[in-house]
Amino acid sequence: MAWRGEAVFAFKHAFYRTEESVMALQAGALWVSNPDEGCSEGGAELRFLAGHSLAAGRAFANVETSARTLSGGCEGARVEVSAGYRPTENWLAMGQVFMDSPVEGDDSLKAQVSLVRFGRSGMGIQLGVRARIDGGEPEPALVLGLWAAPRD
């Protein structure tokens, strides 16, 4: 098994927000450690998110779709469905399902579970695990994320 990694550094802007719903666009730089042949490690990602708050703000569900491209012509799309529950102000538990669909290569379906711990400043650290659930090679992965406090 080879080590593989992926990182996205992005900025998100909510263009529609109510007490219970949000829609946002996110644009960012993408890095993939093991790209397909002929493609570089660097690229870009554009993402759309639509979410809804449940249980008086303690839970949420959202759907995200993104288009990704790496220098050299590797393109693909991803759809994510997420659900989360926040039992306290400092903790968030999440479950996610991802469908990746590269232009070349096979589609994959992965599931992820993670916990996010928020500090007093609103910053959060996410730790989780992800693996394929479609019968292909499991590709287990450790997930580490940094959440910034939203700006008004």
Secondary structure, 3 states (H helix, E strand, C coil): CCCCCEEEEEEEEEEEECCCEEEEEEEEEEEECCCCCCCCCEEEEEEEEEEEEEHHHCEEEEEEEEEEEECCCEEEEEEEEEEEEEEECCEEEEEEEEEEEECCCCCEEEEEEEEEEECCCCCEEEEEEEEECCCCCCCCEEEEEEECCCCC
